[in-house]
Amino acid sequence: MKSRTYGLFVLGLMLEVAGFLGGHAENIQIVMSIIAPQYVSAKQGLTHMEKSMSLSPDQNGFDVLSRIFLRNFADLYPEKDISQMKVVKITRSRPVISFSRLHAGEKVELLFSLSNEQEIKWELSALEALVDSLKSQRIFGLSVLIFILGAVSLIVGFVIEVGEQKKRTNDAAANKTLQ
């Protein structure tokens, strides 16, 4: 009986540590690379593009960013067959200040060069939002998993405790009748 109690204690402790690490994953690089490796790779690609202004297939983050682009392109233009399309290069433009009636902001465009020699412009902010969603989806999924494991651990602990309490009550009643 004690081994079950210790097992539940260790499980609870591991869930607490996992919850803490998941909650602070953005600040702990190694945890983020375990939880959301695609996010980390995409961020590395964006960082590289900020410095060198382009990203090619052999560089880190290119695959993730090109998949995000092609998935978004397929959603926007379902009539186009993108099965044969591949991104061959991503180029970042210099920031431009844009003004509207309500606000001013920096606009950065990306140029996706495709294998069919098309070039498509896309705003960096739209791509960054999709990259950030990679992180938030994974962290939410981890939070749900930890919650479910915690709930199961709690239920198992409760059932074990109720069973032990009934056994103690039955043993006490049996001892009383023997006297």
Secondary structure, DSSP 8 states (H G I E B T S, - for coil): -HHHHHHHHHHHHHHHHHHHHHHTGGG-HHHHHHH-HHHHHHHHHHHHHHHHSEE-TTSTTHHHHHHHHHHHHHHH-TTS--TT--EEEEEE---EEEE-SS-EEEE-EEEEEETTS-EEEEEHHHHHHHHHHHHHHHHHHHHHHHHHHHHHHHHHHHHHHHHHHHHHHHHHHHHHHH-
